[in-house]
């Protein structure tokens, strides 16, 4: 059997269309092996509870699983001396748990002055481990004489993206298999073989891209992102409140020192003139003045 290069592209498009139609009819029955989305954390006082997010259909049957990527947020207020140490201990606990349970994405500290210190920590954690981790966060903050000031939870529905990517991956895989079968034809012309190899390489690149994209989407579902903010407690009377007075005293001493330095410099500049110029001129004028009356008497 011989193939003309003119028919390679139409044949590939026809195969891709058939694969897409077959996959789209079966997309509702796809099983990804992805864990269900974690239930959102609800903070009540100092205890953590999880709400039920499973929805049932109108006839009472459980609806199809949704793939949700959850993001949690916590804000803590601590004494300024404990902000950095607490944030570092929380990050270290995530690192010690291992990459399968927790991954540190970002950490930063901002030290404006002794009474104004803040820090932030962003991490990705496995839902069940995160439940215990969040409780330990609150406990450690309470031991440091701090408190939790805010908490939040949000979710992004990735169901459509996962279904679309998986369906496209299945269609491309079927097309690759069919192109591979055509490429194995022994009586094909060289031009046909080269065209098939180029098309097969393009399909393989799309398969690899879809595979990595699907893996990233699944990771967003199986691991939740957590944003933690730390800030220092405000004091009624802090060092920053009396800082202007202390600065004014420093400026007074500096200005006084500069004035004395100016006087000393002036004396150092004028003293040679006083000794070697002004004093001789003064005594010379005085001597001439005394000699003038004596000459008038002799005349």
Secondary structure as the mmCIF struct_conf table of DSSP 4:
data_model
#
loop_
_struct_conf.conf_type_id
_struct_conf.id
_struct_conf.beg_label_comp_id
_struct_conf.beg_label_asym_id
_struct_conf.beg_label_seq_id
_struct_conf.end_label_comp_id
_struct_conf.end_label_asym_id
_struct_conf.end_label_seq_id
TURN_TY1_P TURN_TY1_P1 UNK A 5 UNK A 5
HELX_RH_AL_P HELX_RH_AL_P1 UNK A 6 UNK A 25
TURN_TY1_P TURN_TY1_P2 UNK A 26 UNK A 26
HELX_RH_3T_P HELX_RH_3T_P1 UNK A 27 UNK A 29
HELX_LH_PP_P HELX_LH_PP_P1 UNK A 34 UNK A 40
STRN STRN1 UNK A 41 UNK A 44
TURN_TY1_P TURN_TY1_P3 UNK A 45 UNK A 46
STRN STRN2 UNK A 47 UNK A 50
STRN STRN3 UNK A 56 UNK A 56
TURN_TY1_P TURN_TY1_P4 UNK A 58 UNK A 59
BEND BEND1 UNK A 60 UNK A 60
HELX_LH_PP_P HELX_LH_PP_P2 UNK A 61 UNK A 61
STRN STRN4 UNK A 62 UNK A 62
HELX_LH_PP_P HELX_LH_PP_P3 UNK A 63 UNK A 66
STRN STRN5 UNK A 68 UNK A 78
HELX_RH_3T_P HELX_RH_3T_P2 UNK A 80 UNK A 82
HELX_RH_AL_P HELX_RH_AL_P2 UNK A 83 UNK A 97
TURN_TY1_P TURN_TY1_P5 UNK A 99 UNK A 101
STRN STRN6 UNK A 102 UNK A 113
TURN_TY1_P TURN_TY1_P6 UNK A 114 UNK A 115
STRN STRN7 UNK A 116 UNK A 126
HELX_RH_AL_P HELX_RH_AL_P3 UNK A 127 UNK A 143
TURN_TY1_P TURN_TY1_P7 UNK A 144 UNK A 145
STRN STRN8 UNK A 147 UNK A 157
HELX_RH_AL_P HELX_RH_AL_P4 UNK A 159 UNK A 183
TURN_TY1_P TURN_TY1_P8 UNK A 184 UNK A 184
TURN_TY1_P TURN_TY1_P9 UNK A 186 UNK A 187
HELX_RH_AL_P HELX_RH_AL_P5 UNK A 190 UNK A 222
STRN STRN9 UNK A 223 UNK A 232
HELX_LH_PP_P HELX_LH_PP_P4 UNK A 233 UNK A 235
BEND BEND2 UNK A 236 UNK A 237
TURN_TY1_P TURN_TY1_P10 UNK A 239 UNK A 241
BEND BEND3 UNK A 242 UNK A 242
HELX_RH_AL_P HELX_RH_AL_P6 UNK A 243 UNK A 273
HELX_RH_PI_P HELX_RH_PI_P1 UNK A 274 UNK A 278
HELX_RH_AL_P HELX_RH_AL_P7 UNK A 279 UNK A 298
#
